[in-house]
Amino acid sequence: MTIKQVLIDELEVLLQFPLDSTQTGIKIHHEARQGLVDAAQNLFDKGLITQEDGGYLTDLGYEATEHLHHALRIMTSASADTA
């Protein structure tokens, strides 16, 4: 299974949201790389963020981002342990 760039871009956008406050949002500016602009729109369409260009995480988006952070922590510590 390969991960397509579209999904990588969506993950990259989710990682911009801090998990320490649900009151902190982000904005993807129209000058940003097109893949990130499209990713924000996709995440909005999926119900993970509140605005087409960022905004805040929805409850589902917060949960997904939390899982993403956990997975990255596991993956980065595993690669450090096996090196």
Biopython code that builds the backbone (N, CA, C, O; Angstrom):
import numpy as np
from Bio.PDB.StructureBuilder import StructureBuilder

atoms = [
    (1, "MET", "N", (0.840, -1.173, 0.000)),
    (1, "MET", "CA", (0.000, 0.000, 0.000)),
    (1, "MET", "C", (0.890, 1.243, 0.000)),
    (1, "MET", "O", (1.804, 1.365, 0.816)),
    (2, "THR", "N", (0.621, 2.130, -0.891)),
    (2, "THR", "CA", (1.362, 3.385, -0.917)),
    (2, "THR", "C", (0.443, 4.509, -0.436)),
    (2, "THR", "O", (-0.777, 4.451, -0.582)),
    (3, "ILE", "N", (1.059, 5.508, 0.126)),
    (3, "ILE", "CA", (0.306, 6.663, 0.601)),
    (3, "ILE", "C", (0.397, 7.741, -0.459)),
    (3, "ILE", "O", (1.491, 8.169, -0.825)),
    (4, "LYS", "N", (-0.734, 8.176, -0.945)),
    (4, "LYS", "CA", (-0.763, 9.187, -1.999)),
    (4, "LYS", "C", (-0.486, 10.562, -1.411)),
    (4, "LYS", "O", (-0.733, 10.807, -0.230)),
    (5, "GLN", "N", (0.024, 11.446, -2.242)),
    (5, "GLN", "CA", (0.392, 12.797, -1.817)),
    (5, "GLN", "C", (-0.805, 13.551, -1.242)),
    (5, "GLN", "O", (-0.646, 14.373, -0.339)),
    (6, "VAL", "N", (-1.993, 13.276, -1.757)),
    (6, "VAL", "CA", (-3.196, 13.943, -1.249)),
    (6, "VAL", "C", (-3.369, 13.653, 0.243)),
    (6, "VAL", "O", (-3.662, 14.558, 1.025)),
    (7, "LEU", "N", (-3.190, 12.401, 0.632)),
    (7, "LEU", "CA", (-3.323, 12.019, 2.030)),
    (7, "LEU", "C", (-2.191, 12.611, 2.861)),
    (7, "LEU", "O", (-2.422, 13.068, 3.980)),
    (8, "ILE", "N", (-0.993, 12.608, 2.338)),
    (8, "ILE", "CA", (0.139, 13.212, 3.047)),
    (8, "ILE", "C", (-0.133, 14.684, 3.311)),
    (8, "ILE", "O", (0.146, 15.180, 4.403)),
    (9, "ASP", "N", (-0.672, 15.382, 2.330)),
    (9, "ASP", "CA", (-0.999, 16.796, 2.501)),
    (9, "ASP", "C", (-2.068, 16.985, 3.586)),
    (9, "ASP", "O", (-1.984, 17.916, 4.387)),
    (10, "GLU", "N", (-3.060, 16.109, 3.608)),
    (10, "GLU", "CA", (-4.093, 16.205, 4.640)),
    (10, "GLU", "C", (-3.490, 15.974, 6.024)),
    (10, "GLU", "O", (-3.822, 16.683, 6.974)),
    (11, "LEU", "N", (-2.616, 14.998, 6.136)),
    (11, "LEU", "CA", (-1.954, 14.736, 7.414)),
    (11, "LEU", "C", (-1.101, 15.921, 7.834)),
    (11, "LEU", "O", (-1.066, 16.286, 9.009)),
    (12, "GLU", "N", (-0.418, 16.514, 6.877)),
    (12, "GLU", "CA", (0.415, 17.682, 7.156)),
    (12, "GLU", "C", (-0.422, 18.844, 7.695)),
    (12, "GLU", "O", (-0.001, 19.530, 8.626)),
    (13, "VAL", "N", (-1.588, 19.062, 7.124)),
    (13, "VAL", "CA", (-2.469, 20.119, 7.617)),
    (13, "VAL", "C", (-2.933, 19.790, 9.033)),
    (13, "VAL", "O", (-2.902, 20.661, 9.903)),
    (14, "LEU", "N", (-3.357, 18.564, 9.280)),
    (14, "LEU", "CA", (-3.813, 18.197, 10.621)),
    (14, "LEU", "C", (-2.719, 18.408, 11.665)),
    (14, "LEU", "O", (-3.000, 18.806, 12.795)),
    (15, "LEU", "N", (-1.483, 18.142, 11.285)),
    (15, "LEU", "CA", (-0.382, 18.288, 12.239)),
    (15, "LEU", "C", (-0.100, 19.742, 12.600)),
    (15, "LEU", "O", (0.632, 20.006, 13.554)),
    (16, "GLN", "N", (-0.659, 20.676, 11.863)),
    (16, "GLN", "CA", (-0.473, 22.096, 12.184)),
    (16, "GLN", "C", (-1.333, 22.524, 13.371)),
    (16, "GLN", "O", (-1.062, 23.552, 13.991)),
    (17, "PHE", "N", (-2.351, 21.755, 13.689)),
    (17, "PHE", "CA", (-3.242, 22.102, 14.788)),
    (17, "PHE", "C", (-2.634, 21.651, 16.111)),
    (17, "PHE", "O", (-2.275, 20.483, 16.265)),
    (18, "PRO", "N", (-2.518, 22.571, 17.065)),
    (18, "PRO", "CA", (-2.034, 22.165, 18.387)),
    (18, "PRO", "C", (-3.135, 21.423, 19.146)),
    (18, "PRO", "O", (-4.313, 21.764, 19.039)),
    (19, "LEU", "N", (-2.744, 20.420, 19.903)),
    (19, "LEU", "CA", (-3.725, 19.648, 20.657)),
    (19, "LEU", "C", (-3.920, 20.181, 22.074)),
    (19, "LEU", "O", (-4.797, 19.707, 22.795)),
    (20, "ASP", "N", (-3.120, 21.150, 22.477)),
    (20, "ASP", "CA", (-3.224, 21.653, 23.845)),
    (20, "ASP", "C", (-4.356, 22.654, 24.022)),
    (20, "ASP", "O", (-4.672, 23.024, 25.153)),
    (21, "SER", "N", (-4.968, 23.097, 22.942)),
    (21, "SER", "CA", (-6.096, 24.029, 23.050)),
    (21, "SER", "C", (-7.026, 23.854, 21.852)),
    (21, "SER", "O", (-6.592, 23.898, 20.701)),
    (22, "THR", "N", (-8.295, 23.657, 22.140)),
    (22, "THR", "CA", (-9.275, 23.557, 21.061)),
    (22, "THR", "C", (-9.676, 24.940, 20.571)),
    (22, "THR", "O", (-10.432, 25.060, 19.607)),
    (23, "GLN", "N", (-9.180, 25.982, 21.222)),
    (23, "GLN", "CA", (-9.496, 27.355, 20.844)),
    (23, "GLN", "C", (-8.462, 27.952, 19.894)),
    (23, "GLN", "O", (-8.554, 29.126, 19.535)),
    (24, "THR", "N", (-7.482, 27.152, 19.488)),
    (24, "THR", "CA", (-6.449, 27.619, 18.572)),
    (24, "THR", "C", (-6.699, 27.017, 17.206)),
    (24, "THR", "O", (-6.743, 25.797, 17.048)),
    (25, "GLY", "N", (-6.860, 27.884, 16.223)),
    (25, "GLY", "CA", (-7.107, 27.430, 14.863)),
    (25, "GLY", "C", (-5.944, 27.775, 13.956)),
    (25, "GLY", "O", (-4.942, 28.341, 14.394)),
    (26, "ILE", "N", (-6.088, 27.429, 12.693)),
    (26, "ILE", "CA", (-5.081, 27.758, 11.685)),
    (26, "ILE", "C", (-5.780, 28.329, 10.457)),
    (26, "ILE", "O", (-6.994, 28.205, 10.301)),
    (27, "LYS", "N", (-5.002, 28.948, 9.603)),
    (27, "LYS", "CA", (-5.511, 29.436, 8.315)),
    (27, "LYS", "C", (-4.511, 29.033, 7.249)),
    (27, "LYS", "O", (-3.319, 29.319, 7.369)),
    (28, "ILE", "N", (-4.984, 28.381, 6.225)),
    (28, "ILE", "CA", (-4.170, 28.048, 5.060)),
    (28, "ILE", "C", (-4.374, 29.189, 4.068)),
    (28, "ILE", "O", (-5.456, 29.339, 3.501)),
    (29, "HIS", "N", (-3.348, 29.978, 3.864)),
    (29, "HIS", "CA", (-3.463, 31.126, 2.974)),
    (29, "HIS", "C", (-3.509, 30.679, 1.513)),
    (29, "HIS", "O", (-2.977, 29.629, 1.153)),
    (30, "HIS", "N", (-4.145, 31.485, 0.691)),
    (30, "HIS", "CA", (-4.286, 31.122, -0.719)),
    (30, "HIS", "C", (-2.939, 31.076, -1.432)),
    (30, "HIS", "O", (-2.837, 30.516, -2.524)),
    (31, "GLU", "N", (-1.898, 31.662, -0.826)),
    (31, "GLU", "CA", (-0.553, 31.595, -1.424)),
    (31, "GLU", "C", (0.170, 30.291, -1.077)),
    (31, "GLU", "O", (1.243, 30.010, -1.611)),
    (32, "ALA", "N", (-0.416, 29.504, -0.188)),
    (32, "ALA", "CA", (0.210, 28.242, 0.221)),
    (32, "ALA", "C", (0.282, 27.284, -0.968)),
    (32, "ALA", "O", (-0.380, 27.470, -1.989)),
    (33, "ARG", "N", (1.102, 26.265, -0.795)),
    (33, "ARG", "CA", (1.215, 25.224, -1.817)),
    (33, "ARG", "C", (-0.184, 24.667, -2.100)),
    (33, "ARG", "O", (-0.946, 24.399, -1.171)),
    (34, "GLN", "N", (-0.515, 24.497, -3.367)),
    (34, "GLN", "CA", (-1.857, 24.078, -3.778)),
    (34, "GLN", "C", (-2.287, 22.786, -3.104)),
    (34, "GLN", "O", (-3.464, 22.623, -2.782)),
    (35, "GLY", "N", (-1.371, 21.877, -2.889)),
    (35, "GLY", "CA", (-1.721, 20.626, -2.219)),
    (35, "GLY", "C", (-2.257, 20.848, -0.817)),
    (35, "GLY", "O", (-3.143, 20.119, -0.370)),
    (36, "LEU", "N", (-1.728, 21.851, -0.113)),
    (36, "LEU", "CA", (-2.209, 22.153, 1.229)),
    (36, "LEU", "C", (-3.558, 22.859, 1.192)),
    (36, "LEU", "O", (-4.407, 22.620, 2.050)),
    (37, "VAL", "N", (-3.759, 23.719, 0.214)),
    (37, "VAL", "CA", (-5.051, 24.378, 0.034)),
    (37, "VAL", "C", (-6.121, 23.315, -0.238)),
    (37, "VAL", "O", (-7.199, 23.338, 0.356)),
    (38, "ASP", "N", (-5.811, 22.396, -1.135)),
    (38, "ASP", "CA", (-6.752, 21.318, -1.464)),
    (38, "ASP", "C", (-6.987, 20.411, -0.257)),
    (38, "ASP", "O", (-8.106, 19.953, -0.027)),
    (39, "ALA", "N", (-5.928, 20.155, 0.512)),
    (39, "ALA", "CA", (-6.050, 19.296, 1.689)),
    (39, "ALA", "C", (-7.002, 19.905, 2.705)),
    (39, "ALA", "O", (-7.824, 19.199, 3.288)),
    (40, "ALA", "N", (-6.895, 21.212, 2.921)),
    (40, "ALA", "CA", (-7.799, 21.875, 3.856)),
    (40, "ALA", "C", (-9.247, 21.738, 3.387)),
    (40, "ALA", "O", (-10.141, 21.476, 4.191)),
    (41, "GLN", "N", (-9.473, 21.914, 2.103)),
    (41, "GLN", "CA", (-10.829, 21.749, 1.563)),
    (41, "GLN", "C", (-11.318, 20.316, 1.780)),
    (41, "GLN", "O", (-12.466, 20.105, 2.173)),
    (42, "ASN", "N", (-10.456, 19.334, 1.525)),
    (42, "ASN", "CA", (-10.827, 17.928, 1.727)),
    (42, "ASN", "C", (-11.171, 17.648, 3.185)),
    (42, "ASN", "O", (-12.151, 16.964, 3.479)),
    (43, "LEU", "N", (-10.353, 18.184, 4.102)),
    (43, "LEU", "CA", (-10.606, 17.966, 5.529)),
    (43, "LEU", "C", (-11.919, 18.624, 5.955)),
    (43, "LEU", "O", (-12.642, 18.077, 6.787)),
    (44, "PHE", "N", (-12.227, 19.781, 5.397)),
    (44, "PHE", "CA", (-13.500, 20.443, 5.663)),
    (44, "PHE", "C", (-14.649, 19.575, 5.148)),
    (44, "PHE", "O", (-15.638, 19.366, 5.851)),
    (45, "ASP", "N", (-14.515, 19.071, 3.919)),
    (45, "ASP", "CA", (-15.553, 18.227, 3.324)),
    (45, "ASP", "C", (-15.777, 16.948, 4.130)),
    (45, "ASP", "O", (-16.890, 16.423, 4.165)),
    (46, "LYS", "N", (-14.727, 16.446, 4.774)),
    (46, "LYS", "CA", (-14.820, 15.227, 5.587)),
    (46, "LYS", "C", (-15.297, 15.510, 7.002)),
    (46, "LYS", "O", (-15.515, 14.582, 7.780)),
    (47, "GLY", "N", (-15.460, 16.777, 7.340)),
    (47, "GLY", "CA", (-15.949, 17.135, 8.662)),
    (47, "GLY", "C", (-14.889, 17.154, 9.743)),
    (47, "GLY", "O", (-15.214, 17.043, 10.926)),
    (48, "LEU", "N", (-13.623, 17.292, 9.363)),
    (48, "LEU", "CA", (-12.551, 17.303, 10.356)),
    (48, "LEU", "C", (-12.151, 18.705, 10.796)),
    (48, "LEU", "O", (-11.606, 18.874, 11.887)),
    (49, "ILE", "N", (-12.412, 19.717, 9.966)),
    (49, "ILE", "CA", (-12.122, 21.098, 10.320)),
    (49, "ILE", "C", (-13.344, 21.959, 10.013)),
    (49, "ILE", "O", (-14.220, 21.567, 9.243)),
    (50, "THR", "N", (-13.386, 23.149, 10.634)),
    (50, "THR", "CA", (-14.600, 23.959, 10.577)),
    (50, "THR", "C", (-14.685, 24.911, 9.396)),
    (50, "THR", "O", (-15.770, 25.401, 9.081)),
    (51, "GLN", "N", (-13.568, 25.184, 8.736)),
    (51, "GLN", "CA", (-13.558, 26.119, 7.611)),
    (51, "GLN", "C", (-12.829, 25.498, 6.425)),
    (51, "GLN", "O", (-11.992, 24.612, 6.597)),
    (52, "GLU", "N", (-13.142, 25.956, 5.249)),
    (52, "GLU", "CA", (-12.506, 25.434, 4.037)),
    (52, "GLU", "C", (-11.013, 25.730, 3.986)),
    (52, "GLU", "O", (-10.259, 25.044, 3.296)),
    (53, "ASP", "N", (-10.592, 26.756, 4.719)),
    (53, "ASP", "CA", (-9.169, 27.126, 4.718)),
    (53, "ASP", "C", (-8.537, 26.958, 6.095)),
    (53, "ASP", "O", (-7.543, 27.612, 6.411)),
    (54, "GLY", "N", (-9.109, 26.093, 6.905)),
    (54, "GLY", "CA", (-8.543, 25.829, 8.222)),
    (54, "GLY", "C", (-9.584, 25.938, 9.304)),
    (54, "GLY", "O", (-10.434, 25.060, 9.448)),
    (55, "GLY", "N", (-9.522, 27.023, 10.074)),
    (55, "GLY", "CA", (-10.456, 27.184, 11.176)),
    (55, "GLY", "C", (-10.005, 26.381, 12.373)),
    (55, "GLY", "O", (-8.848, 26.455, 12.787)),
    (56, "TYR", "N", (-10.921, 25.619, 12.923)),
    (56, "TYR", "CA", (-10.658, 24.814, 14.110)),
    (56, "TYR", "C", (-10.923, 23.348, 13.806)),
    (56, "TYR", "O", (-11.598, 23.014, 12.832)),
    (57, "LEU", "N", (-10.387, 22.487, 14.644)),
    (57, "LEU", "CA", (-10.694, 21.067, 14.528)),
    (57, "LEU", "C", (-12.103, 20.823, 15.053)),
    (57, "LEU", "O", (-12.505, 21.395, 16.066)),
    (58, "THR", "N", (-12.838, 19.979, 14.366)),
    (58, "THR", "CA", (-14.105, 19.488, 14.903)),
    (58, "THR", "C", (-13.769, 18.411, 15.938)),
    (58, "THR", "O", (-12.600, 18.066, 16.115)),
    (59, "ASP", "N", (-14.770, 17.887, 16.611)),
    (59, "ASP", "CA", (-14.510, 16.794, 17.555)),
    (59, "ASP", "C", (-13.862, 15.609, 16.847)),
    (59, "ASP", "O", (-12.919, 15.005, 17.359)),
    (60, "LEU", "N", (-14.379, 15.284, 15.666)),
    (60, "LEU", "CA", (-13.801, 14.187, 14.881)),
    (60, "LEU", "C", (-12.376, 14.525, 14.458)),
    (60, "LEU", "O", (-11.493, 13.668, 14.505)),
    (61, "GLY", "N", (-12.151, 15.762, 14.047)),
    (61, "GLY", "CA", (-10.819, 16.192, 13.640)),
    (61, "GLY", "C", (-9.830, 16.146, 14.786)),
    (61, "GLY", "O", (-8.674, 15.763, 14.601)),
    (62, "TYR", "N", (-10.282, 16.536, 15.975)),
    (62, "TYR", "CA", (-9.410, 16.484, 17.148)),
    (62, "TYR", "C", (-9.015, 15.042, 17.438)),
    (62, "TYR", "O", (-7.847, 14.751, 17.698)),
    (63, "GLU", "N", (-9.989, 14.144, 17.392)),
    (63, "GLU", "CA", (-9.709, 12.732, 17.654)),
    (63, "GLU", "C", (-8.736, 12.166, 16.614)),
    (63, "GLU", "O", (-7.801, 11.445, 16.961)),
    (64, "ALA", "N", (-8.963, 12.495, 15.346)),
    (64, "ALA", "CA", (-8.071, 12.010, 14.283)),
    (64, "ALA", "C", (-6.664, 12.560, 14.461)),
    (64, "ALA", "O", (-5.684, 11.837, 14.281)),
    (65, "THR", "N", (-6.563, 13.828, 14.813)),
    (65, "THR", "CA", (-5.250, 14.449, 14.993)),
    (65, "THR", "C", (-4.533, 13.865, 16.195)),
    (65, "THR", "O", (-3.317, 13.674, 16.172)),
    (66, "GLU", "N", (-5.282, 13.586, 17.234)),
    (66, "GLU", "CA", (-4.695, 12.957, 18.420)),
    (66, "GLU", "C", (-4.112, 11.587, 18.059)),
    (66, "GLU", "O", (-2.999, 11.256, 18.465)),
    (67, "HIS", "N", (-4.867, 10.797, 17.297)),
    (67, "HIS", "CA", (-4.376, 9.483, 16.851)),
    (67, "HIS", "C", (-3.143, 9.640, 15.953)),
    (67, "HIS", "O", (-2.196, 8.858, 16.044)),
    (68, "LEU", "N", (-3.165, 10.640, 15.103)),
    (68, "LEU", "CA", (-2.034, 10.897, 14.213)),
    (68, "LEU", "C", (-0.776, 11.205, 15.018)),
    (68, "LEU", "O", (0.298, 10.680, 14.723)),
    (69, "HIS", "N", (-0.908, 12.047, 16.026)),
    (69, "HIS", "CA", (0.245, 12.361, 16.882)),
    (69, "HIS", "C", (0.767, 11.113, 17.582)),
    (69, "HIS", "O", (1.978, 10.916, 17.683)),
    (70, "HIS", "N", (-0.144, 10.268, 18.066)),
    (70, "HIS", "CA", (0.273, 9.017, 18.720)),
    (70, "HIS", "C", (1.016, 8.116, 17.741)),
    (70, "HIS", "O", (2.060, 7.557, 18.077)),
    (71, "ALA", "N", (0.484, 7.976, 16.542)),
    (71, "ALA", "CA", (1.121, 7.125, 15.534)),
    (71, "ALA", "C", (2.514, 7.653, 15.180)),
    (71, "ALA", "O", (3.462, 6.877, 15.062)),
    (72, "LEU", "N", (2.634, 8.950, 15.015)),
    (72, "LEU", "CA", (3.940, 9.524, 14.687)),
    (72, "LEU", "C", (4.933, 9.333, 15.819)),
    (72, "LEU", "O", (6.111, 9.068, 15.579)),
    (73, "ARG", "N", (4.464, 9.465, 17.046)),
    (73, "ARG", "CA", (5.341, 9.245, 18.191)),
    (73, "ARG", "C", (5.851, 7.803, 18.197)),
    (73, "ARG", "O", (7.030, 7.559, 18.454)),
    (74, "ILE", "N", (4.970, 6.861, 17.917)),
    (74, "ILE", "CA", (5.362, 5.444, 17.866)),
    (74, "ILE", "C", (6.352, 5.210, 16.733)),
    (74, "ILE", "O", (7.383, 4.564, 16.920)),
    (75, "MET", "N", (6.030, 5.738, 15.566)),
    (75, "MET", "CA", (6.883, 5.504, 14.394)),
    (75, "MET", "C", (8.271, 6.136, 14.550)),
    (75, "MET", "O", (9.269, 5.538, 14.148)),
    (76, "THR", "N", (8.339, 7.313, 15.119)),
    (76, "THR", "CA", (9.639, 7.965, 15.264)),
    (76, "THR", "C", (10.445, 7.329, 16.380)),
    (76, "THR", "O", (11.670, 7.259, 16.276)),
    (77, "SER", "N", (9.812, 6.865, 17.435)),
    (77, "SER", "CA", (10.579, 6.203, 18.497)),
    (77, "SER", "C", (11.012, 4.817, 18.046)),
    (77, "SER", "O", (12.094, 4.362, 18.417)),
    (78, "ALA", "N", (10.192, 4.137, 17.254)),
    (78, "ALA", "CA", (10.564, 2.820, 16.753)),
    (78, "ALA", "C", (11.748, 2.901, 15.823)),
    (78, "ALA", "O", (12.621, 2.035, 15.866)),
    (79, "SER", "N", (11.805, 3.925, 14.978)),
    (79, "SER", "CA", (12.936, 4.042, 14.057)),
    (79, "SER", "C", (14.197, 4.405, 14.825)),
    (79, "SER", "O", (15.291, 3.997, 14.435)),
    (80, "ALA", "N", (14.069, 5.159, 15.900)),
    (80, "ALA", "CA", (15.241, 5.513, 16.694)),
    (80, "ALA", "C", (15.750, 4.285, 17.443)),
    (80, "ALA", "O", (16.958, 4.121, 17.617)),
    (81, "ASP", "N", (14.836, 3.421, 17.886)),
    (81, "ASP", "CA", (15.236, 2.221, 18.622)),
    (81, "ASP", "C", (15.895, 1.177, 17.739)),
    (81, "ASP", "O", (16.723, 0.398, 18.214)),
    (82, "THR", "N", (15.538, 1.149, 16.452)),
    (82, "THR", "CA", (16.081, 0.118, 15.565)),
    (82, "THR", "C", (17.330, 0.578, 14.841)),
    (82, "THR", "O", (17.990, -0.224, 14.179)),
    (83, "ALA", "N", (17.668, 1.854, 14.953)),
    (83, "ALA", "CA", (18.839, 2.382, 14.249)),
    (83, "ALA", "C", (20.117, 2.017, 14.956)),
    (83, "ALA", "O", (21.201, 2.381, 14.499)),
]
sb = StructureBuilder()
sb.init_structure("model")
sb.init_model(0)
sb.init_chain("A")
sb.init_seg("    ")
for serial, (resi, resn, name, xyz) in enumerate(atoms, 1):
    if name == "N":
        sb.init_residue(resn, " ", resi, " ")
    sb.init_atom(name, np.array(xyz, "f"), 0.0, 1.0, " ", f" {name:<3s}", serial, name[0])
structure = sb.get_structure()
